[in-house]
Amino acid sequence: MTPIRSIAWAKRRIAIHSIASVRKESKLKVGVITFCAVAFWIGFFFLFREGFQWLLDFGASVGGAGRGIGNIILARMLGVLMLAVFVMLVFSNVLVAFSTLYRSREVNYLLQAPMTFRAFFLSRFCECVLFSSWALAYLGSPLMLAYGVATHASPLFYAASLLFFVPYIAFPAGIGALITLILARIFPRLRLRTMILLAICVILLLFYYWHDWFSAQRLSEDTILPALLDMTAQTQSPFLPSYWATRGILAGATGNYRECLFNFLLLASNALMIVWIAAEAAQRIFYLGWSSLEGRERSRMRLFSQHLLGLVDPILRGVPNPYRVLIVKDVKLFWRDPVQWSQFVIFFGIMAVYIANLRNASGHYQQEFWRSWIACLNIGACTLILATLTSRFVFPLVSLEGRRFWVLGLAPLSFRQLVWQKFWLSVATTSFFTVGLSMLSGFMLQLEPIYFTLSVYSVIITNFGLSGLAVGLGTLYPNFQEDNPARIVSGMGGTLNFLLSVVYITLVVGAQTFILQWRVLGLYSQEWVFYVALAVVLTFITVLSIVSTFVPMALGMRNLNHAEF
């Protein structure tokens, strides 16, 4: 048995035992996760189908010649989506490959096995692909199915969607792994300050490029269809893998077997080539990069880290112990994990793109109907950003205490103090970003006072609700055996937290959207009726936030008090 087959056999056995261990989990948790996952998949399917149908009808109304214009719009939108997914997969695989190839506990053991670095890389590469792309399969399957139903696609379309999926996720995974190998070889020789400066420059360049590309002001100056085609022209380059996948899948929708097969072979051959190049690079430079990361001299970083982290303690001087020392510990652990703060930098780079494009609104948005919808969508965007922060960075906080958690049991503090420290750290940190984002976006959109107040209030209370969910469920379902935050979030507890966070946001944003549209359409008899209904909605979302905060926290603290370490 070859080394790769041996590792695959071991991973398969681990996966089988992990699936079998679900029987030991709480039936309520498994049932809720299963129900929510199925319900969201079905909901996404109908949402995408209605959206595609609207685009087809919109294209027919613009072009005035059936559904041809709508199909063109859908094809361009699919190209934009495929390119965006490809870029995000590259970023995701850079981070996943770094933690899987260099920071996993299995690496030190596998490097002692009688196998080449090429075989080691390929075995870990398969794990990177699975770990970074499972969410795409979950969210992409209802989208492609809805596209096929809306456009009455050929049966070949569904087969092509499955066929193109494997090489399409392997291509960015190979690029991301290759970038990781090169960066791991180069970065130990660079100062941390230089690394951060380079990351900021890359984000600013991407921000400038996308800001010019997707400028919505062009839609108000030109006719809609030519402007749309012009804006998406860069996604139609024959040198882009996303273009090959889009052309092949769309050829399958029309039953064109030859073009579908040609684009599949083009994509698959290039994906295999980039994986082969990455494997050859791993054979030559992986050990040098791993050795440099493990044995590099850290005195150059220490002064800068101490200088920067030394500001945390004076800032928190008014916070009583033991909360202050726990906060300083959490901040230091976050700073020392490059995977964590690099994801943080990328995340806020995307936020910068969102903020910069808020002013690029068409003149149609000055109408009351559209401005109310923009206000509701802005609330949804801010709260979804908040849910991303809490799900990715807050949920793993308790689990990251790891196997040393028993030490905290010997410290002069209770589990109750520990859990509330995580909660208030989350609220203070996320509020700093999200409340400021809601106020800034409100000013830039020039929202009316009622819309502005609702936006800020919604973000404030959802900070408490989502933080309570993340900390409470992270305490109720901790994973002390895993030291990779991304893997902790991907577990059943993290999935449950994400699904409940989306349900919570849907209720909060949906209730406000309903009452605001009710006002815009003038469906109330008198003005005071609207304000009474608004008070009822505000009371509902406030009570919902209180329940979302205290119930998971109480369940989590009870679980810790009854746990054995």
FENPE-V550529 format. One record per residue. N is the residue number from 1. D_FIRST is the distance of its C-alpha to the first C-alpha in whole Angstrom. Layout:
N,D_FIRST  N,D_FIRST
This chain:
1,0  2,4  3,7  4,8  5,6  6,6  7,10  8,11  9,10  10,12  11,15  12,15  13,16  14,18  15,20  16,20  17,22  18,24  19,25  20,26  21,28  22,30  23,32  24,33  25,35  26,38  27,39  28,42  29,39  30,37  31,40  32,41  33,38  34,37  35,41  36,41  37,38  38,39  39,43  40,42  41,40  42,43  43,45  44,43  45,43  46,47  47,48  48,46  49,47  50,51  51,50  52,49  53,52  54,54  55,53  56,54  57,57  58,58  59,57  60,59  61,62  62,62  63,61  64,64  65,62  66,59  67,56  68,55  69,56  70,54  71,51  72,51  73,51  74,48  75,46  76,47  77,46  78,43  79,42  80,44  81,41  82,38  83,39  84,40  85,36  86,35  87,37  88,36  89,32  90,32  91,34  92,32  93,29  94,30  95,31  96,28  97,26  98,28  99,27  100,23  101,23  102,25  103,27  104,24  105,24  106,20  107,20  108,21  109,19  110,16  111,18  112,17  113,14  114,12  115,12  116,15  117,17  118,16  119,13  120,15  121,17  122,16  123,14  124,17  125,19  126,18  127,19  128,22  129,23  130,23  131,25  132,28  133,28  134,28  135,32  136,32  137,31  138,33  139,36  140,36  141,35  142,39  143,40  144,39  145,40  146,43  147,44  148,43  149,45  150,48  151,48  152,47  153,44  154,43  155,40  156,38  157,38  158,36  159,33  160,33  161,33  162,30  163,29  164,30  165,29  166,25  167,26  168,29  169,27  170,25  171,28  172,29  173,26  174,25  175,29  176,29  177,26  178,27  179,31  180,29  181,28  182,31  183,33  184,31  185,32  186,35  187,36  188,36  189,39  190,41  191,44  192,43  193,46  194,45  195,42  196,44  197,47  198,44  199,43  200,46  201,47  202,44  203,45  204,49  205,48  206,46  207,49  208,51  209,49  210,49  211,52  212,54  213,52  214,52  215,56  216,57  217,61  218,60  219,60  220,64  221,65  222,63  223,63  224,60  225,58  226,59  227,58  228,55  229,53  230,54  231,53  232,49  233,50  234,47  235,44  236,45  237,44  238,41  239,39  240,38  241,35  242,37  243,39  244,37  245,35  246,39  247,40  248,37  249,37  250,41  251,41  252,39  253,42  254,44  255,42  256,42  257,39  258,39  259,39  260,37  261,34  262,35  263,35  264,31  265,30  266,32  267,31  268,27  269,27  270,29  271,26  272,23  273,25  274,26  275,22  276,22  277,25  278,24  279,20  280,22  281,25  282,22  283,21  284,24  285,26  286,24  287,24  288,28  289,29  290,27  291,28  292,32  293,32  294,31  295,33  296,36  297,39  298,41  299,45  300,45  301,44  302,46  303,49  304,49  305,47  306,50  307,52  308,51  309,50  310,53  311,55  312,53  313,55  314,59  315,58  316,57  317,60  318,62  319,59  320,59  321,56  322,54  323,53  324,54  325,51  326,49  327,49  328,49  329,46  330,44  331,46  332,44  333,41  334,41  335,42  336,39  337,37  338,36  339,34  340,37  341,40  342,39  343,38  344,42  345,43  346,41  347,43  348,46  349,46  350,45  351,48  352,51  353,50  354,51  355,54  356,55  357,55  358,57  359,61  360,59  361,61  362,63  363,67  364,66  365,64  366,68  367,69  368,69  369,66  370,64  371,64  372,64  373,60  374,59  375,60  376,58  377,55  378,56  379,56  380,52  381,51  382,52  383,51  384,47  385,47  386,48  387,45  388,43  389,44  390,44  391,41  392,39  393,40  394,42  395,40  396,38  397,40  398,40  399,37  400,36  401,38  402,35  403,35  404,38  405,40  406,41  407,43  408,45  409,46  410,48  411,49  412,53  413,52  414,51  415,49  416,51  417,52  418,49  419,48  420,51  421,51  422,47  423,50  424,52  425,50  426,49  427,52  428,54  429,51  430,50  431,54  432,55  433,52  434,53  435,57  436,57  437,55  438,57  439,61  440,60  441,59  442,62  443,64  444,62  445,63  446,66  447,66  448,69  449,69  450,68  451,65  452,65  453,65  454,63  455,60  456,61  457,61  458,58  459,56  460,57  461,57  462,53  463,53  464,53  465,52  466,48  467,48  468,49  469,46  470,44  471,45  472,45  473,42  474,40  475,42  476,42  477,38  478,37  479,33  480,33  481,30  482,29  483,31  484,30  485,33  486,31  487,29  488,32  489,34  490,31  491,31  492,33  493,36  494,36  495,36  496,39  497,41  498,40  499,41  500,44  501,45  502,45  503,48  504,50  505,50  506,51  507,54  508,55  509,55  510,56  511,59  512,61  513,60  514,62  515,65  516,65  517,65  518,67  519,70  520,69  521,70  522,73  523,72  524,74  525,78  526,79  527,77  528,77  529,75  530,72  531,73  532,72  533,69  534,68  535,69  536,67  537,64  538,64  539,64  540,61  541,59  542,60  543,60  544,56  545,55  546,57  547,55  548,52  549,52  550,53  551,51  552,48  553,49  554,51  555,48  556,45  557,48  558,48  559,44  560,44  561,47  562,45  563,42  564,41  565,39
